[in-house]
Amino acid sequence: MAKKIAFTKMQGAGNDYIYVNTLLYRIDDPAAAAVKWSAPHFGIGSDGLVLIGRPTDSETADYSMHIYNADGSEAMMCGNASRCIGKYLYEKGMTMKTTIRLETLSGVKILKLHVGDDNKVRSVTVDMLEPRLQVPEQYTGATVIGPDDSLRPQLADKEGVFVSMGNPHFVNFVRDVREIEIEKEGKALEHHAAFPQRCNIEFAQVVGKDQLRTRVWERGSGITMACGTGACATAVAAALRGLTSRNVDILMDGGTLHIEWNANDNHVYMTGPAAFVFDGEIEE
């Protein structure tokens, strides 16, 4: 008899994942489950699968997060998913803390929950730690920071910036994001030879004072409604280019995230919503 797994579907600015409490349910093959369950029409439909569990080091973290994209690849970190986990843990009664330390593959992230009078989590601020601007050794395509035509096939009028937020992002500033063929150009850049481990791709347009309209091609998932680490990378890239201040609103397909790149500690702070969609059961 097939084992049934209880899950919760949640979304943060439209970035939707399937969440499973692995303290209660063991997932034997999370990569295969992510592919099967994320499929539209035939599965639950999502951007991927998030597993909530015990941390490896319980002295520095309260809980852990492992995230698998819709294609089964494991991601290092997801800002939107981390906010959803904060809401999940608090509103499901797994913690009474309003500051939670979450272990991820890119380090321990601190979640600050903003709770209303009704004891519901209204929004979450995540300390995303410091951005890394050096191109990692595994990305062998010369210098990725700054304009490099070899990295921008069919994007000769755009300027890209490489930023790592624990996972890799290549941010392209464009005149009008509506003119970009996201699937075509995002896919080409994700799989470019300069990114042997592939890369998340952002296309951003300045639309107002400290406001950026951004669309995302997410590594392993394709077009997504939002990307928390992508919003952080976009904010850092825009500040480096002198296009905005260090406090910006990132307007994505699924909603708006506020990003602060703090000048004192060099950390990036992301604030945004998290919401339950529905609970259910599915066979593994």
BELTA-V448675 format. One record per residue. N is the residue number from 1. RES is the residue in three letters. BURIAL is b if it has 24 or more other ideal C-beta (glycine too) atoms within 12 Angstrom, else e. Layout:
# BELTA-V448675
((N,RES,BURIAL) (N,RES,BURIAL))
This chain:
# BELTA-V448675
((1,MET,e) (2,ALA,e) (3,LYS,e) (4,LYS,e) (5,ILE,b) (6,ALA,e) (7,PHE,b) (8,THR,b) (9,LYS,b) (10,MET,b) (11,GLN,b) (12,GLY,b) (13,ALA,b) (14,GLY,b) (15,ASN,b) (16,ASP,b) (17,TYR,b) (18,ILE,b) (19,TYR,b) (20,VAL,b) (21,ASN,b) (22,THR,b) (23,LEU,e) (24,LEU,e) (25,TYR,b) (26,ARG,e) (27,ILE,b) (28,ASP,e) (29,ASP,e) (30,PRO,b) (31,ALA,b) (32,ALA,e) (33,ALA,b) (34,ALA,b) (35,VAL,b) (36,LYS,b) (37,TRP,b) (38,SER,b) (39,ALA,e) (40,PRO,e) (41,HIS,e) (42,PHE,e) (43,GLY,e) (44,ILE,b) (45,GLY,e) (46,SER,b) (47,ASP,b) (48,GLY,b) (49,LEU,b) (50,VAL,b) (51,LEU,b) (52,ILE,b) (53,GLY,b) (54,ARG,e) (55,PRO,b) (56,THR,e) (57,ASP,e) (58,SER,e) (59,GLU,e) (60,THR,e) (61,ALA,b) (62,ASP,b) (63,TYR,b) (64,SER,b) (65,MET,b) (66,HIS,b) (67,ILE,b) (68,TYR,b) (69,ASN,b) (70,ALA,b) (71,ASP,b) (72,GLY,e) (73,SER,b) (74,GLU,b) (75,ALA,b) (76,MET,b) (77,MET,b) (78,CYS,b) (79,GLY,b) (80,ASN,b) (81,ALA,b) (82,SER,b) (83,ARG,b) (84,CYS,b) (85,ILE,b) (86,GLY,b) (87,LYS,b) (88,TYR,b) (89,LEU,b) (90,TYR,b) (91,GLU,b) (92,LYS,b) (93,GLY,e) (94,MET,e) (95,THR,b) (96,MET,e) (97,LYS,e) (98,THR,b) (99,THR,e) (100,ILE,b) (101,ARG,b) (102,LEU,b) (103,GLU,b) (104,THR,b) (105,LEU,e) (106,SER,b) (107,GLY,b) (108,VAL,b) (109,LYS,b) (110,ILE,b) (111,LEU,b) (112,LYS,b) (113,LEU,b) (114,HIS,b) (115,VAL,e) (116,GLY,e) (117,ASP,e) (118,ASP,e) (119,ASN,e) (120,LYS,e) (121,VAL,b) (122,ARG,b) (123,SER,b) (124,VAL,b) (125,THR,b) (126,VAL,b) (127,ASP,b) (128,MET,b) (129,LEU,b) (130,GLU,b) (131,PRO,b) (132,ARG,b) (133,LEU,b) (134,GLN,e) (135,VAL,b) (136,PRO,e) (137,GLU,e) (138,GLN,e) (139,TYR,b) (140,THR,e) (141,GLY,b) (142,ALA,e) (143,THR,e) (144,VAL,b) (145,ILE,b) (146,GLY,e) (147,PRO,e) (148,ASP,b) (149,ASP,e) (150,SER,e) (151,LEU,b) (152,ARG,b) (153,PRO,e) (154,GLN,e) (155,LEU,b) (156,ALA,e) (157,ASP,e) (158,LYS,b) (159,GLU,b) (160,GLY,b) (161,VAL,b) (162,PHE,b) (163,VAL,b) (164,SER,b) (165,MET,b) (166,GLY,b) (167,ASN,b) (168,PRO,b) (169,HIS,b) (170,PHE,b) (171,VAL,b) (172,ASN,b) (173,PHE,b) (174,VAL,b) (175,ARG,e) (176,ASP,e) (177,VAL,b) (178,ARG,e) (179,GLU,e) (180,ILE,b) (181,GLU,e) (182,ILE,b) (183,GLU,e) (184,LYS,e) (185,GLU,b) (186,GLY,b) (187,LYS,b) (188,ALA,b) (189,LEU,b) (190,GLU,b) (191,HIS,e) (192,HIS,b) (193,ALA,e) (194,ALA,b) (195,PHE,b) (196,PRO,e) (197,GLN,b) (198,ARG,b) (199,CYS,b) (200,ASN,b) (201,ILE,b) (202,GLU,b) (203,PHE,b) (204,ALA,b) (205,GLN,b) (206,VAL,b) (207,VAL,b) (208,GLY,e) (209,LYS,e) (210,ASP,e) (211,GLN,b) (212,LEU,b) (213,ARG,b) (214,THR,b) (215,ARG,b) (216,VAL,b) (217,TRP,b) (218,GLU,b) (219,ARG,b) (220,GLY,b) (221,SER,b) (222,GLY,b) (223,ILE,b) (224,THR,b) (225,MET,b) (226,ALA,b) (227,CYS,b) (228,GLY,b) (229,THR,b) (230,GLY,b) (231,ALA,b) (232,CYS,b) (233,ALA,b) (234,THR,b) (235,ALA,b) (236,VAL,b) (237,ALA,b) (238,ALA,b) (239,ALA,b) (240,LEU,b) (241,ARG,b) (242,GLY,e) (243,LEU,b) (244,THR,b) (245,SER,e) (246,ARG,b) (247,ASN,e) (248,VAL,b) (249,ASP,b) (250,ILE,b) (251,LEU,b) (252,MET,b) (253,ASP,b) (254,GLY,b) (255,GLY,b) (256,THR,b) (257,LEU,b) (258,HIS,b) (259,ILE,b) (260,GLU,b) (261,TRP,b) (262,ASN,b) (263,ALA,e) (264,ASN,e) (265,ASP,e) (266,ASN,e) (267,HIS,b) (268,VAL,b) (269,TYR,b) (270,MET,b) (271,THR,b) (272,GLY,b) (273,PRO,b) (274,ALA,b) (275,ALA,b) (276,PHE,b) (277,VAL,b) (278,PHE,e) (279,ASP,e) (280,GLY,e) (281,GLU,e) (282,ILE,b) (283,GLU,e) (284,GLU,e))
